[in-house]
Amino acid sequence: MIARVGALTMTALLAALPASGQAIRRERPQAFPPSITAFVGLGFGGQRANQEDPLTCASRECFGHKVGSAPYGGLEIQVPLGGTLGLGVAATIGRPRRVICLRGACQSPERITQVHGAGLVLWRFKARAPIYFGFGPGVVYSRPGPVAGQAGAITEIGGVGVLAYDVRVTPRVGLRIAWWNWLVKPKGEGLGPDYDLNGLAWDQVFSVGARFSLGS
């Protein structure tokens, strides 16, 4: 009788071990665990408008107005959405210069304060893949405006895309390299009829940052 009870107990224990192992194997890593990333980078502003000046040149595209390059700082927050998807919000701030170009010769008369904002749907090929993509609405706020002659603040609306690469340093800390792209519609507020706005302006930021996991 005692031998039978012992055998039954051992059988029950052995049957429980695979079940426990299966439970562990069913746990899946999150593609975008809750995290916050602080980053710095170099930004390049897109051209906003051309300006006609009959006294200087006959072409309609006489003076070109764009935003110059500058260092940027930023912050990004990510949360999981499920599977290989996630959600993110990000913002950058920098102090680029307005740039005015004529026949390849450019001047940078003054600095502006510029903020880029993004709301993103994020996707990886698989949960553990280091590369991910993000797309969503974007906004660029410039004070004063990005074109010479715009004295007030200008907010440009459009879309944003990001391509990023994550490197794990510790279970809770990582390195993130990202290429940010904003495509926004320039605004002509404060400009005269001799300005011809571009259809879209393309702003870019190349960044590197430290990612901190907020999960347990």
N, C-alpha and C positions, 0 to 999 in steps of 0.2 A: 504493500500500500504506500509506504513512504517513498519507495523507488518510483512508483507511478506519479505521485504528486510532484516529485523533483523533476521528472521528465516533462510533465506538463508545464511547470514553471519555466524551465529552460526553453521550451518551444515557444512560449509566449514572449519571452525576452528576445529571442532571435527574430521573431516575427515583427517586434516593435522596432528593431534597429533599422531595417530597410525603410520603414515608414518614416522614421525620423530623418533619414538621409534624403528621402524624396522631398520632404518638406523644405529642407535647406536648398535643394537644387531648384525648387520652384521659385525662389526669390530672384527677382530680376533687377539689375541695376537701373537707375533712372538716367535717362539721356541728359536731362537738365535738372540736376538736384538744386534746391534753393541755394543761391549764391549771390555774392556781391563782388564786383570787380572794379578796382580803381586803376586807371590807366593814364598814360601820357602819350602824345604822338605829334606828328607833323601833318598839318592840314594844307590843302591846296584849294583855293577858291576858283569857281568857274566864272566865265564871262557873262555879264548881265545885259549889256547893251552896246550899240554902236551909236556914234554921234556924228551928224553932218556939220561941216564948217566950210562954206564956200570960199572963205578967205584963205584957208589953209590947203584944202585939197578938194578936187571935184567929185570924188567918190562919195556915195551915200555912206559907205563904211569907212569913215575918216578916222575918228578916234574910237578906240575900243576901251570899254570900261569893265574891269573885272576885280576880283578880290585876290590879294597876294597870299603867299605861304606864311605860316606862323606856327609856333608851338601851341598845342591844345592840351587841356586836361579834361578828364571825363570820369563818369561813373555809370556802371551798368548793373542792373538787377535782373536775375533770371529765376523762374519757377517752373516746375514740371507741368506738362499738360497731359501726358500719358503716352506710352509707347516711345517713339523716337521724336516726339514733339515737345515743345516748350514755349513759354511766353517770356518776353523781355522788354524792358524799358531802358533807355540810355540817354545821356545828355553830355555834350562837350561844351567847353567855353574857351575862347581864345581872343587874341588881340591882333588880327591881321590888319594890313593896310589896304586902302583903296589903291588900285593901280589903273593908270591911264596910259594907253599905248598909241603911238603914231608911227607907222612905217617901221615897226620893230623896236623903236626907242620908247622905253617906258619910264614913267615917273610914279612915285608912291607918296602922294602929298600928305596923307594923314591916316591915323589909325582909327579903327572902329572896334566896338565890342561885339562879338558874334557868338551866338549860342545855337547849337544844333540839337534837336530833339528827335527821338525815335521810339515808336511802338512796334514790336516785332513778333512775328510767329517764327519759331526756330525749328530747325529740322536737322537730324543726323541720319546717315545711312543706316547705322545701328547704334545701340545705346552706348557702346564703348568706343565708337569711332572718334578720333581726335578732331576731325574737321566737321564744322557745322555751317549751315547757311541760315540767314534770317532776312525776312522781307516784311514790309509794312508801311504805314504812313509816316511821313517825316515833316519837320518844320525847321526853318532857319530864321532866327531873329537877329537883326543887325541894328545897332544904335551907335551913330546915325546910320542911314541906309547905305547899302554897299556901293551905290553909284554916286560920284561927285555931283552935288546939286540936291541930294536928298538930305535935308536937315533933320527930319524926324526919324523915329524908329520905323523899320520896315519888317513885316513878317511874311515870309514866303512859304507856301504850302506845296507839298509834293509827296514823293515816295522815297524810301530808303532801303538799301540792301547791304548786307554785311557777309563777308567770308572770313571765318576765324579758325584758328588752330589752338587747341589746348594741350599743354604739357603738364602732367602730374608731377608735383614735387614731393608732397606728403599727402596722406589721405584727406586733409582738409585745406591744403594750399596748392595752388597751381599757377602756371604761367600762361597767359593768353596773348596771342598775336592776332591782330584783326585789321581788315581793310574795309573801311566804311565808305559808303557812297550815297550821297543825297542828290536827287534830281528834283529841282523845285522850279516853280514858275516865277520868273522875275516880275516885279511890280514897278510901274512907272510913276508912282506918287512923287510929286515934287519936281518932275522932269518936264522940259518943254517939248514942243512938237518936232524939234530937230533930233530927238532921240528915237532910236529904233530898237525895241526890246528883243532879246533872244527868246526863242520858244521855250527853252529849258536852260537852266544853269546846273552844272555838275560840280559839286563840292566833294572833296575826298579827304579822309583822315586815315593815316597809317599809324597804328597804335600798338603799344605793348603794355601789359598790365599784370597785376597780381590778383588772382581769383581766390576768394575765401568762401568755403562752404559754410552754409548756415544750418545744415542738417545735423542730426544727432550722430 
